[in-house]
């Protein structure tokens, strides 16, 4: 949380904060430190899609996430907060 607070102070425009937060999340996901009581799952999928198919896939994933948010609402001491972050975009050009 200290990292996030310092990033907010460093960038009021949001772009740097968003990029720095994304890098931080990825660094933590790939870090060697693993809590045996939690799960880390990393998925990379390359798919050939039309724009319409990408829109449909994005909507499907959003529905799944909303269903899980509804399903897990409320307080339960056995639960912890997990972060799900996904990017659906054209495959990055290797020259950029």
mmCIF file of the C-alpha atoms, coordinates in Angstrom:
data_MODEL
# 
_entry.id   MODEL 
# 
loop_
_atom_site.group_PDB 
_atom_site.id 
_atom_site.type_symbol 
_atom_site.label_atom_id 
_atom_site.label_alt_id 
_atom_site.label_comp_id 
_atom_site.label_asym_id 
_atom_site.label_entity_id 
_atom_site.label_seq_id 
_atom_site.pdbx_PDB_ins_code 
_atom_site.Cartn_x 
_atom_site.Cartn_y 
_atom_site.Cartn_z 
_atom_site.occupancy 
_atom_site.B_iso_or_equiv 
_atom_site.pdbx_formal_charge 
_atom_site.auth_seq_id 
_atom_site.auth_comp_id 
_atom_site.auth_asym_id 
_atom_site.auth_atom_id 
_atom_site.pdbx_PDB_model_num 
ATOM 1  C CA . UNK A 1 1  ? 0.000   0.000   0.000   1.00 0.00 ? 1  UNK A CA 1 
ATOM 2  C CA . UNK A 1 2  ? 2.918   2.335   0.585   1.00 0.00 ? 2  UNK A CA 1 
ATOM 3  C CA . UNK A 1 3  ? 3.956   1.786   -3.037  1.00 0.00 ? 3  UNK A CA 1 
ATOM 4  C CA . UNK A 1 4  ? 0.514   2.825   -4.256  1.00 0.00 ? 4  UNK A CA 1 
ATOM 5  C CA . UNK A 1 5  ? 0.443   5.895   -2.022  1.00 0.00 ? 5  UNK A CA 1 
ATOM 6  C CA . UNK A 1 6  ? 3.820   7.077   -3.282  1.00 0.00 ? 6  UNK A CA 1 
ATOM 7  C CA . UNK A 1 7  ? 2.756   6.500   -6.893  1.00 0.00 ? 7  UNK A CA 1 
ATOM 8  C CA . UNK A 1 8  ? -0.367  8.598   -6.386  1.00 0.00 ? 8  UNK A CA 1 
ATOM 9  C CA . UNK A 1 9  ? 1.767   11.451  -5.117  1.00 0.00 ? 9  UNK A CA 1 
ATOM 10 C CA . UNK A 1 10 ? 4.245   11.067  -7.984  1.00 0.00 ? 10 UNK A CA 1 
ATOM 11 C CA . UNK A 1 11 ? 1.686   11.271  -10.764 1.00 0.00 ? 11 UNK A CA 1 
ATOM 12 C CA . UNK A 1 12 ? -1.538  13.215  -10.659 1.00 0.00 ? 12 UNK A CA 1 
ATOM 13 C CA . UNK A 1 13 ? -2.370  12.522  -14.324 1.00 0.00 ? 13 UNK A CA 1 
ATOM 14 C CA . UNK A 1 14 ? -2.988  8.818   -13.850 1.00 0.00 ? 14 UNK A CA 1 
ATOM 15 C CA . UNK A 1 15 ? -1.046  7.415   -16.820 1.00 0.00 ? 15 UNK A CA 1 
ATOM 16 C CA . UNK A 1 16 ? 2.178   6.753   -14.918 1.00 0.00 ? 16 UNK A CA 1 
ATOM 17 C CA . UNK A 1 17 ? 0.224   5.455   -11.945 1.00 0.00 ? 17 UNK A CA 1 
ATOM 18 C CA . UNK A 1 18 ? -1.679  2.986   -14.113 1.00 0.00 ? 18 UNK A CA 1 
ATOM 19 C CA . UNK A 1 19 ? 1.488   1.742   -15.767 1.00 0.00 ? 19 UNK A CA 1 
ATOM 20 C CA . UNK A 1 20 ? 3.407   1.523   -12.490 1.00 0.00 ? 20 UNK A CA 1 
ATOM 21 C CA . UNK A 1 21 ? 0.522   -0.296  -10.785 1.00 0.00 ? 21 UNK A CA 1 
ATOM 22 C CA . UNK A 1 22 ? 0.322   -2.802  -13.664 1.00 0.00 ? 22 UNK A CA 1 
ATOM 23 C CA . UNK A 1 23 ? 4.074   -3.428  -13.416 1.00 0.00 ? 23 UNK A CA 1 
ATOM 24 C CA . UNK A 1 24 ? 3.781   -3.854  -9.648  1.00 0.00 ? 24 UNK A CA 1 
ATOM 25 C CA . UNK A 1 25 ? 0.921   -6.357  -10.009 1.00 0.00 ? 25 UNK A CA 1 
ATOM 26 C CA . UNK A 1 26 ? 2.878   -8.391  -12.580 1.00 0.00 ? 26 UNK A CA 1 
ATOM 27 C CA . UNK A 1 27 ? 6.031   -8.314  -10.427 1.00 0.00 ? 27 UNK A CA 1 
ATOM 28 C CA . UNK A 1 28 ? 4.093   -9.634  -7.433  1.00 0.00 ? 28 UNK A CA 1 
ATOM 29 C CA . UNK A 1 29 ? 2.401   -12.324 -9.531  1.00 0.00 ? 29 UNK A CA 1 
ATOM 30 C CA . UNK A 1 30 ? 5.760   -13.609 -10.759 1.00 0.00 ? 30 UNK A CA 1 
ATOM 31 C CA . UNK A 1 31 ? 7.627   -13.171 -7.460  1.00 0.00 ? 31 UNK A CA 1 
ATOM 32 C CA . UNK A 1 32 ? 9.216   -16.176 -5.790  1.00 0.00 ? 32 UNK A CA 1 
ATOM 33 C CA . UNK A 1 33 ? 7.393   -15.515 -2.516  1.00 0.00 ? 33 UNK A CA 1 
ATOM 34 C CA . UNK A 1 34 ? 4.327   -17.711 -2.427  1.00 0.00 ? 34 UNK A CA 1 
ATOM 35 C CA . UNK A 1 35 ? 1.759   -17.871 0.364   1.00 0.00 ? 35 UNK A CA 1 
ATOM 36 C CA . UNK A 1 36 ? 0.747   -21.538 0.705   1.00 0.00 ? 36 UNK A CA 1 
ATOM 37 C CA . UNK A 1 37 ? -2.728  -20.399 1.798   1.00 0.00 ? 37 UNK A CA 1 
ATOM 38 C CA . UNK A 1 38 ? -3.404  -18.514 -1.442  1.00 0.00 ? 38 UNK A CA 1 
ATOM 39 C CA . UNK A 1 39 ? -3.464  -19.073 -5.184  1.00 0.00 ? 39 UNK A CA 1 
ATOM 40 C CA . UNK A 1 40 ? -1.676  -17.256 -7.976  1.00 0.00 ? 40 UNK A CA 1 
ATOM 41 C CA . UNK A 1 41 ? -2.761  -18.075 -11.476 1.00 0.00 ? 41 UNK A CA 1 
ATOM 42 C CA . UNK A 1 42 ? -1.195  -16.620 -14.598 1.00 0.00 ? 42 UNK A CA 1 
ATOM 43 C CA . UNK A 1 43 ? -2.746  -17.230 -17.998 1.00 0.00 ? 43 UNK A CA 1 
ATOM 44 C CA . UNK A 1 44 ? -1.528  -16.096 -21.398 1.00 0.00 ? 44 UNK A CA 1 
ATOM 45 C CA . UNK A 1 45 ? -3.623  -16.910 -24.445 1.00 0.00 ? 45 UNK A CA 1 
ATOM 46 C CA . UNK A 1 46 ? -3.022  -15.731 -27.992 1.00 0.00 ? 46 UNK A CA 1 
ATOM 47 C CA . UNK A 1 47 ? -6.139  -15.998 -30.153 1.00 0.00 ? 47 UNK A CA 1 
ATOM 48 C CA . UNK A 1 48 ? -7.030  -14.918 -33.640 1.00 0.00 ? 48 UNK A CA 1 
ATOM 49 C CA . UNK A 1 49 ? -10.241 -12.918 -33.320 1.00 0.00 ? 49 UNK A CA 1 
ATOM 50 C CA . UNK A 1 50 ? -12.251 -10.454 -35.291 1.00 0.00 ? 50 UNK A CA 1 
ATOM 51 C CA . UNK A 1 51 ? -13.057 -7.221  -33.489 1.00 0.00 ? 51 UNK A CA 1 
ATOM 52 C CA . UNK A 1 52 ? -16.634 -8.470  -33.028 1.00 0.00 ? 52 UNK A CA 1 
ATOM 53 C CA . UNK A 1 53 ? -15.359 -11.710 -31.479 1.00 0.00 ? 53 UNK A CA 1 
ATOM 54 C CA . UNK A 1 54 ? -13.056 -9.741  -29.165 1.00 0.00 ? 54 UNK A CA 1 
ATOM 55 C CA . UNK A 1 55 ? -16.024 -7.634  -28.040 1.00 0.00 ? 55 UNK A CA 1 
ATOM 56 C CA . UNK A 1 56 ? -18.047 -10.802 -27.398 1.00 0.00 ? 56 UNK A CA 1 
ATOM 57 C CA . UNK A 1 57 ? -15.198 -12.485 -25.481 1.00 0.00 ? 57 UNK A CA 1 
ATOM 58 C CA . UNK A 1 58 ? -14.721 -9.377  -23.353 1.00 0.00 ? 58 UNK A CA 1 
ATOM 59 C CA . UNK A 1 59 ? -18.443 -9.275  -22.538 1.00 0.00 ? 59 UNK A CA 1 
ATOM 60 C CA . UNK A 1 60 ? -18.433 -12.984 -21.640 1.00 0.00 ? 60 UNK A CA 1 
ATOM 61 C CA . UNK A 1 61 ? -15.484 -12.546 -19.272 1.00 0.00 ? 61 UNK A CA 1 
ATOM 62 C CA . UNK A 1 62 ? -17.128 -9.504  -17.690 1.00 0.00 ? 62 UNK A CA 1 
ATOM 63 C CA . UNK A 1 63 ? -20.278 -11.554 -17.045 1.00 0.00 ? 63 UNK A CA 1 
ATOM 64 C CA . UNK A 1 64 ? -18.237 -14.276 -15.349 1.00 0.00 ? 64 UNK A CA 1 
ATOM 65 C CA . UNK A 1 65 ? -16.501 -11.709 -13.127 1.00 0.00 ? 65 UNK A CA 1 
ATOM 66 C CA . UNK A 1 66 ? -19.791 -10.021 -12.198 1.00 0.00 ? 66 UNK A CA 1 
ATOM 67 C CA . UNK A 1 67 ? -21.344 -13.393 -11.350 1.00 0.00 ? 67 UNK A CA 1 
ATOM 68 C CA . UNK A 1 68 ? -18.423 -14.218 -9.057  1.00 0.00 ? 68 UNK A CA 1 
ATOM 69 C CA . UNK A 1 69 ? -18.629 -10.798 -7.396  1.00 0.00 ? 69 UNK A CA 1 
ATOM 70 C CA . UNK A 1 70 ? -22.309 -11.397 -6.630  1.00 0.00 ? 70 UNK A CA 1 
ATOM 71 C CA . UNK A 1 71 ? -21.639 -14.957 -5.497  1.00 0.00 ? 71 UNK A CA 1 
ATOM 72 C CA . UNK A 1 72 ? -18.935 -13.933 -3.025  1.00 0.00 ? 72 UNK A CA 1 
ATOM 73 C CA . UNK A 1 73 ? -20.455 -10.728 -1.607  1.00 0.00 ? 73 UNK A CA 1 
ATOM 74 C CA . UNK A 1 74 ? -20.528 -10.327 2.106   1.00 0.00 ? 74 UNK A CA 1 
ATOM 75 C CA . UNK A 1 75 ? -18.153 -10.938 4.921   1.00 0.00 ? 75 UNK A CA 1 
ATOM 76 C CA . UNK A 1 76 ? -16.535 -14.309 5.362   1.00 0.00 ? 76 UNK A CA 1 
ATOM 77 C CA . UNK A 1 77 ? -13.358 -14.556 7.419   1.00 0.00 ? 77 UNK A CA 1 
ATOM 78 C CA . UNK A 1 78 ? -12.217 -17.483 5.281   1.00 0.00 ? 78 UNK A CA 1 
ATOM 79 C CA . UNK A 1 79 ? -12.035 -15.217 2.230   1.00 0.00 ? 79 UNK A CA 1 
ATOM 80 C CA . UNK A 1 80 ? -9.301  -12.821 1.200   1.00 0.00 ? 80 UNK A CA 1 
ATOM 81 C CA . UNK A 1 81 ? -9.334  -10.221 -1.543  1.00 0.00 ? 81 UNK A CA 1 
ATOM 82 C CA . UNK A 1 82 ? -7.981  -11.445 -4.869  1.00 0.00 ? 82 UNK A CA 1 
ATOM 83 C CA . UNK A 1 83 ? -7.158  -9.201  -7.799  1.00 0.00 ? 83 UNK A CA 1 
ATOM 84 C CA . UNK A 1 84 ? -8.130  -10.277 -11.305 1.00 0.00 ? 84 UNK A CA 1 
ATOM 85 C CA . UNK A 1 85 ? -6.510  -8.191  -14.017 1.00 0.00 ? 85 UNK A CA 1 
ATOM 86 C CA . UNK A 1 86 ? -6.924  -8.949  -17.707 1.00 0.00 ? 86 UNK A CA 1 
ATOM 87 C CA . UNK A 1 87 ? -5.913  -7.284  -20.931 1.00 0.00 ? 87 UNK A CA 1 
ATOM 88 C CA . UNK A 1 88 ? -7.571  -8.104  -24.226 1.00 0.00 ? 88 UNK A CA 1 
ATOM 89 C CA . UNK A 1 89 ? -5.845  -6.244  -27.022 1.00 0.00 ? 89 UNK A CA 1 
ATOM 90 C CA . UNK A 1 90 ? -4.195  -6.894  -30.374 1.00 0.00 ? 90 UNK A CA 1 
ATOM 91 C CA . UNK A 1 91 ? -0.970  -8.834  -29.927 1.00 0.00 ? 91 UNK A CA 1 
ATOM 92 C CA . UNK A 1 92 ? 1.809   -6.333  -29.173 1.00 0.00 ? 92 UNK A CA 1 
ATOM 93 C CA . UNK A 1 93 ? 4.173   -5.647  -32.059 1.00 0.00 ? 93 UNK A CA 1 
ATOM 94 C CA . UNK A 1 94 ? 7.607   -6.955  -31.179 1.00 0.00 ? 94 UNK A CA 1 
ATOM 95 C CA . UNK A 1 95 ? 9.203   -3.784  -32.548 1.00 0.00 ? 95 UNK A CA 1 
ATOM 96 C CA . UNK A 1 96 ? 7.327   -1.404  -30.223 1.00 0.00 ? 96 UNK A CA 1 
# 
